[in-house]
């Protein structure tokens, strides 16, 4: 993917601010690879880059679709490819920034056909508890079981269905393509204690800034957007079934688990060089990434970047 550089990492790592600074230095533009920042609304809940960050450089695929619309990896791939083509037509570099691993893989490797849904197999799987589904997936496909959301019944059912119908693990359905091998990028992460603290602070700030009213005001939320981390928990708070401190603690815990799954996925599914932001500060990271981008796309006799 000529002229495209990936900046990936778990939620709350600080990649959005760093990517914006790198883009500003290089005259690049950013394409978001976040499954929920694609939606208009729920800005606080989805942790969208703030107005100042987005004003520094052009951002694409943030707030691009309504909350009622369905989204999947294939649709993201089409939207992202179109945005990248438009940016590259203006001879600008593209920074793809985010933490949604399946969306990143769809963009770098494409999507291969998977077995269609089978009504009989689906009924059998949907009769099982999430814990049972996860345990069964561990037997058939440990790699997927380690990275999948163990409470997301829809994904568990589909992964098992593919395993059972194809006779192969879900994780082996898509083989790396030449485009994926040529993808350039980096993985940003932090030490666990550092990242956990940042997550806790982000959630607390989210509530201080009014996320409860944001969720209360959301209307016509489709089934995909409703899976936004924390959305259903805040709805429980609004309904009076849990207290605000319990709600905050639950979202903090869920976000920590999500960040752990993200990091596990990226470490197993990408070959990008990693940088620990707990050791290397933002200024050092910005300089390091900018240098990698320049080296990745430098051409003989062309010092444009």
Kinemage of the C-alpha trace (Angstrom):
@kinemage 1
@onewidth
@group {chain A} dominant
@subgroup {mainchain}
@vectorlist {calphas} color= white
{ca unk a 1} P 0.000 0.000 0.000
{ca unk a 2} L 2.133 2.813 -1.324
{ca unk a 3} L 1.929 5.999 0.715
{ca unk a 4} L -0.052 4.381 3.554
{ca unk a 5} L 1.397 3.955 7.052
{ca unk a 6} L -0.423 2.280 9.964
{ca unk a 7} L -0.262 3.573 13.546
{ca unk a 8} L -1.973 0.968 15.696
{ca unk a 9} L -2.420 0.291 19.386
{ca unk a 10} L -4.839 -0.364 22.232
{ca unk a 11} L -7.394 2.183 23.379
{ca unk a 12} L -6.119 5.043 25.577
{ca unk a 13} L -2.520 4.549 24.429
{ca unk a 14} L -2.299 8.115 23.112
{ca unk a 15} L -1.946 7.218 19.439
{ca unk a 16} L -4.490 9.788 18.173
{ca unk a 17} L -2.556 12.790 19.492
{ca unk a 18} L 0.784 11.376 18.349
{ca unk a 19} L -0.564 10.537 14.887
{ca unk a 20} L -1.983 14.041 14.484
{ca unk a 21} L 1.406 15.587 15.257
{ca unk a 22} L 3.175 13.238 12.821
{ca unk a 23} L 0.587 14.048 10.149
{ca unk a 24} L 1.025 17.775 10.718
{ca unk a 25} L 4.797 17.470 10.306
{ca unk a 26} L 4.525 15.415 7.120
{ca unk a 27} L 1.506 17.072 5.526
{ca unk a 28} L -0.312 13.734 5.774
{ca unk a 29} L -3.984 12.963 6.397
{ca unk a 30} L -5.519 10.484 8.837
{ca unk a 31} L -7.960 7.669 8.136
{ca unk a 32} L -9.524 6.258 11.298
{ca unk a 33} L -9.594 2.484 11.800
{ca unk a 34} L -11.863 2.564 14.841
{ca unk a 35} L -15.066 0.553 14.575
{ca unk a 36} L -17.149 2.950 16.676
{ca unk a 37} L -15.658 6.349 15.939
{ca unk a 38} L -17.157 5.838 12.490
{ca unk a 39} L -20.537 6.784 13.963
{ca unk a 40} L -21.931 10.286 14.281
{ca unk a 41} L -22.665 11.003 17.927
{ca unk a 42} L -21.401 9.308 21.089
{ca unk a 43} L -18.220 11.358 20.762
{ca unk a 44} L -17.332 11.056 24.458
{ca unk a 45} L -18.165 7.373 24.709
{ca unk a 46} L -16.110 6.418 21.657
{ca unk a 47} L -13.140 8.594 22.654
{ca unk a 48} L -12.980 10.525 19.388
{ca unk a 49} L -10.018 12.882 18.996
{ca unk a 50} L -10.991 16.291 20.344
{ca unk a 51} L -11.799 19.261 18.111
{ca unk a 52} L -8.327 20.770 18.455
{ca unk a 53} L -6.657 17.514 17.370
{ca unk a 54} L -8.980 17.059 14.401
{ca unk a 55} L -8.504 20.684 13.370
{ca unk a 56} L -4.748 20.254 13.034
{ca unk a 57} L -4.961 17.811 10.126
{ca unk a 58} L -7.770 16.306 8.015
{ca unk a 59} L -9.366 13.221 9.604
{ca unk a 60} L -11.444 10.765 7.572
{ca unk a 61} L -14.028 8.149 8.651
{ca unk a 62} L -14.794 9.810 11.983
{ca unk a 63} L -18.514 10.484 12.332
{ca unk a 64} L -19.042 9.208 8.793
{ca unk a 65} L -22.271 7.214 9.295
{ca unk a 66} L -25.418 7.457 11.421
{ca unk a 67} L -25.921 5.449 14.606
{ca unk a 68} L -28.722 3.499 12.945
{ca unk a 69} L -26.513 2.061 10.189
{ca unk a 70} L -24.900 -1.370 10.302
{ca unk a 71} L -21.143 -1.658 9.939
{ca unk a 72} L -18.819 -4.564 9.253
{ca unk a 73} L -15.268 -5.149 8.085
{ca unk a 74} L -16.215 -5.354 4.410
{ca unk a 75} L -18.048 -2.030 4.433
{ca unk a 76} L -15.194 -0.419 6.339
{ca unk a 77} L -12.742 -1.710 3.746
{ca unk a 78} L -14.708 -0.031 0.950
{ca unk a 79} L -15.019 3.269 2.846
{ca unk a 80} L -11.346 3.301 3.842
{ca unk a 81} L -10.114 2.334 0.369
{ca unk a 82} L -12.162 5.143 -1.153
{ca unk a 83} L -10.797 7.674 1.353
{ca unk a 84} L -7.216 6.490 0.799
{ca unk a 85} L -7.593 6.708 -2.982
{ca unk a 86} L -8.906 10.263 -2.725
{ca unk a 87} L -6.072 11.358 -0.419
{ca unk a 88} L -3.398 9.695 -2.549
{ca unk a 89} L -4.837 11.339 -5.679
{ca unk a 90} L -3.744 14.613 -4.066
{ca unk a 91} L -0.256 13.156 -3.481
{ca unk a 92} L -0.683 13.188 0.284
{ca unk a 93} L 0.563 10.479 2.639
{ca unk a 94} L -2.048 8.510 4.591
{ca unk a 95} L -1.809 7.531 8.250
{ca unk a 96} L -4.308 4.803 9.162
{ca unk a 97} L -4.813 5.148 12.910
{ca unk a 98} L -6.845 2.914 15.207
{ca unk a 99} L -7.290 -0.192 17.259
{ca unk a 100} L -9.933 -2.289 15.491
{ca unk a 101} L -7.872 -5.274 14.434
{ca unk a 102} L -10.366 -6.945 12.108
{ca unk a 103} L -10.865 -3.679 10.229
{ca unk a 104} L -7.120 -3.254 9.841
{ca unk a 105} L -6.764 -6.798 8.526
{ca unk a 106} L -9.630 -6.279 6.085
{ca unk a 107} L -7.817 -3.260 4.706
{ca unk a 108} L -4.339 -4.803 4.524
{ca unk a 109} L -5.251 -8.326 3.427
{ca unk a 110} L -8.760 -8.136 2.020
{ca unk a 111} L -11.517 -10.567 2.907
{ca unk a 112} L -11.864 -14.136 1.748
{ca unk a 113} L -15.241 -15.862 1.394
{ca unk a 114} L -16.476 -17.585 4.555
{ca unk a 115} L -19.089 -20.347 4.834
{ca unk a 116} L -22.675 -19.112 4.756
{ca unk a 117} L -24.810 -19.308 7.863
{ca unk a 118} L -26.261 -22.772 8.504
{ca unk a 119} L -29.623 -22.700 10.280
{ca unk a 120} L -29.153 -26.028 12.066
{ca unk a 121} L -25.651 -25.286 13.316
{ca unk a 122} L -26.692 -21.761 14.292
{ca unk a 123} L -29.629 -23.030 16.377
{ca unk a 124} L -27.394 -25.500 18.194
{ca unk a 125} L -24.795 -22.858 19.009
{ca unk a 126} L -27.270 -20.173 20.028
{ca unk a 127} L -28.718 -22.552 22.628
{ca unk a 128} L -25.370 -22.519 24.469
{ca unk a 129} L -24.210 -20.091 27.121
{ca unk a 130} L -21.425 -17.668 26.205
{ca unk a 131} L -19.070 -19.535 28.555
{ca unk a 132} L -19.813 -22.800 26.781
{ca unk a 133} L -19.252 -21.233 23.383
{ca unk a 134} L -15.929 -19.779 24.461
{ca unk a 135} L -14.745 -23.088 25.923
{ca unk a 136} L -15.664 -24.898 22.719
{ca unk a 137} L -13.878 -22.283 20.622
{ca unk a 138} L -10.745 -22.829 22.719
{ca unk a 139} L -10.844 -26.484 21.683
{ca unk a 140} L -11.279 -25.768 17.980
{ca unk a 141} L -9.360 -22.520 17.557
{ca unk a 142} L -7.219 -21.381 20.520
{ca unk a 143} L -5.794 -18.453 18.556
{ca unk a 144} L -9.203 -16.880 17.985
{ca unk a 145} L -10.406 -17.753 21.494
{ca unk a 146} L -7.525 -15.778 23.009
{ca unk a 147} L -8.423 -12.566 21.195
{ca unk a 148} L -12.199 -12.656 20.777
{ca unk a 149} L -14.593 -10.885 23.162
{ca unk a 150} L -15.671 -13.799 25.369
{ca unk a 151} L -18.992 -12.072 26.126
{ca unk a 152} L -19.907 -11.270 22.543
{ca unk a 153} L -22.249 -14.156 21.700
{ca unk a 154} L -22.661 -13.061 18.084
{ca unk a 155} L -18.931 -13.260 17.365
{ca unk a 156} L -18.504 -16.490 19.326
{ca unk a 157} L -21.341 -18.156 17.422
{ca unk a 158} L -20.038 -17.022 14.045
{ca unk a 159} L -16.444 -18.083 14.767
{ca unk a 160} L -17.603 -21.533 15.868
{ca unk a 161} L -19.967 -21.827 12.920
{ca unk a 162} L -17.112 -21.137 10.499
{ca unk a 163} L -14.896 -23.684 12.279
{ca unk a 164} L -17.573 -26.374 12.172
{ca unk a 165} L -18.697 -25.794 8.584
{ca unk a 166} L -15.244 -25.355 7.041
{ca unk a 167} L -13.344 -27.883 9.138
{ca unk a 168} L -10.617 -25.283 9.697
{ca unk a 169} L -9.990 -22.803 12.520
{ca unk a 170} L -11.507 -19.366 12.000
{ca unk a 171} L -8.034 -17.857 12.471
{ca unk a 172} L -6.768 -19.759 9.427
{ca unk a 173} L -9.541 -18.734 7.054
{ca unk a 174} L -7.637 -15.707 5.821
{ca unk a 175} L -4.055 -16.177 4.765
{ca unk a 176} L -1.678 -13.186 4.531
{ca unk a 177} L -1.730 -11.583 1.101
{ca unk a 178} L 1.192 -9.880 -0.624
{ca unk a 179} L -0.469 -6.532 0.167
{ca unk a 180} L -0.514 -7.411 3.841
{ca unk a 181} L 3.146 -8.361 3.758
{ca unk a 182} L 3.985 -4.982 2.211
{ca unk a 183} L 1.977 -2.928 4.701
{ca unk a 184} L 4.110 -0.546 6.740
{ca unk a 185} L 3.388 0.650 10.234
{ca unk a 186} L 4.096 0.581 13.937
{ca unk a 187} L 2.420 -0.629 17.119
{ca unk a 188} L 2.200 1.740 20.091
{ca unk a 189} L 1.642 0.338 23.563
{ca unk a 190} L 2.225 1.075 27.247
{ca unk a 191} L 3.107 -0.905 30.336
{ca unk a 192} L -0.028 -2.407 31.833
{ca unk a 193} L -0.059 -0.289 35.022
{ca unk a 194} L 0.407 2.886 32.999
{ca unk a 195} L -2.314 1.967 30.484
{ca unk a 196} L -4.768 0.892 33.199
{ca unk a 197} L -4.316 4.270 34.926
{ca unk a 198} L -4.910 6.135 31.666
{ca unk a 199} L -8.050 4.089 30.998
{ca unk a 200} L -9.430 4.779 34.468
{ca unk a 201} L -8.771 8.490 34.086
{ca unk a 202} L -10.348 8.584 30.631
{ca unk a 203} L -13.539 6.944 31.874
{ca unk a 204} L -13.765 9.298 34.849
{ca unk a 205} L -13.298 12.320 32.571
{ca unk a 206} L -15.891 10.930 30.190
{ca unk a 207} L -18.471 10.979 32.976
{ca unk a 208} L -17.377 14.419 34.166
{ca unk a 209} L -17.831 15.728 30.619
{ca unk a 210} L -21.412 14.444 30.331
{ca unk a 211} L -21.396 10.988 28.751
{ca unk a 212} L -24.614 10.024 30.581
{ca unk a 213} L -26.549 12.759 28.795
{ca unk a 214} L -24.840 11.841 25.530
{ca unk a 215} L -26.135 8.263 25.777
{ca unk a 216} L -29.544 9.427 26.981
{ca unk a 217} L -29.869 11.692 23.938
{ca unk a 218} L -28.834 9.004 21.431
{ca unk a 219} L -31.748 7.873 19.287
{ca unk a 220} L -32.253 5.234 16.585
{ca unk a 221} L -29.166 3.313 17.665
{ca unk a 222} L -28.673 0.242 15.498
{ca unk a 223} L -27.462 -3.127 16.719
{ca unk a 224} L -23.862 -2.472 15.659
{ca unk a 225} L -23.527 0.954 17.304
{ca unk a 226} L -25.241 -0.416 20.421
{ca unk a 227} L -22.189 -2.630 20.957
{ca unk a 228} L -20.061 0.453 21.653
{ca unk a 229} L -18.078 -0.246 24.802
{ca unk a 230} L -19.985 1.122 27.794
{ca unk a 231} L -23.241 1.917 25.970
{ca unk a 232} L -25.353 -0.844 27.516
{ca unk a 233} L -23.821 -0.276 30.963
{ca unk a 234} L -24.755 3.422 30.910
{ca unk a 235} L -28.257 2.455 29.814
{ca unk a 236} L -28.449 0.334 32.965
{ca unk a 237} L -27.449 3.421 34.958
{ca unk a 238} L -30.067 5.566 33.234
{ca unk a 239} L -32.702 2.921 34.002
{ca unk a 240} L -31.733 3.083 37.676
{ca unk a 241} L -30.519 -0.489 37.893
{ca unk a 242} L -26.943 0.370 38.920
{ca unk a 243} L -25.223 3.296 40.654
{ca unk a 244} L -22.895 5.741 38.905
{ca unk a 245} L -19.775 4.528 40.813
{ca unk a 246} L -20.606 0.930 39.855
{ca unk a 247} L -21.189 2.008 36.259
{ca unk a 248} L -17.830 3.773 36.079
{ca unk a 249} L -16.028 0.796 37.621
{ca unk a 250} L -17.719 -1.624 35.206
{ca unk a 251} L -16.714 0.426 32.158
{ca unk a 252} L -13.159 0.779 33.428
{ca unk a 253} L -12.890 -2.973 33.862
{ca unk a 254} L -14.464 -3.706 30.469
{ca unk a 255} L -12.106 -1.228 28.788
{ca unk a 256} L -9.052 -2.793 30.416
{ca unk a 257} L -10.127 -6.197 29.157
{ca unk a 258} L -10.723 -4.789 25.686
{ca unk a 259} L -7.289 -3.141 25.618
{ca unk a 260} L -5.670 -6.425 26.625
{ca unk a 261} L -7.437 -8.250 23.774
{ca unk a 262} L -6.409 -5.532 21.330
{ca unk a 263} L -2.746 -5.779 22.257
{ca unk a 264} L -2.805 -9.582 22.090
{ca unk a 265} L -4.395 -9.435 18.643
{ca unk a 266} L -1.916 -6.926 17.230
{ca unk a 267} L 1.087 -8.783 18.596
{ca unk a 268} L -0.070 -12.021 16.978
{ca unk a 269} L -1.530 -10.650 13.738
{ca unk a 270} L 0.904 -7.928 12.696
{ca unk a 271} L 4.647 -7.716 12.207
{ca unk a 272} L 4.929 -3.992 12.832
{ca unk a 273} L 7.737 -2.716 15.036
{ca unk a 274} L 6.476 -1.816 18.527
{ca unk a 275} L 7.259 1.215 20.685
{ca unk a 276} L 6.583 1.367 24.426
{ca unk a 277} L 5.243 4.828 25.254
{ca unk a 278} L 5.788 4.199 28.957
{ca unk a 279} L 9.506 4.300 28.221
{ca unk a 280} L 9.616 6.646 25.237
{ca unk a 281} L 7.749 9.936 25.604
{ca unk a 282} L 5.436 11.479 23.028
{ca unk a 283} L 8.127 13.722 21.521
{ca unk a 284} L 10.452 10.782 20.997
{ca unk a 285} L 7.610 8.678 19.565
{ca unk a 286} L 6.612 11.437 17.132
{ca unk a 287} L 10.170 11.788 15.860
{ca unk a 288} L 10.579 8.000 15.606
{ca unk a 289} L 7.350 7.506 13.643
{ca unk a 290} L 7.992 10.467 11.349
{ca unk a 291} L 11.422 9.066 10.555
{ca unk a 292} L 9.967 5.608 9.826
{ca unk a 293} L 7.364 7.118 7.504
{ca unk a 294} L 9.962 9.138 5.626
{ca unk a 295} L 12.224 6.109 5.230
{ca unk a 296} L 9.321 3.885 4.166
{ca unk a 297} L 8.320 6.089 1.252
{ca unk a 298} L 11.542 7.830 0.324
{ca unk a 299} L 12.431 7.665 -3.353
{ca unk a 300} L 15.854 8.278 -4.927
{ca unk a 301} L 16.140 11.959 -5.758
{ca unk a 302} L 12.869 12.799 -3.974
{ca unk a 303} L 13.171 14.571 -0.639
{ca unk a 304} L 9.490 15.568 -0.481
{ca unk a 305} L 8.939 13.608 2.776
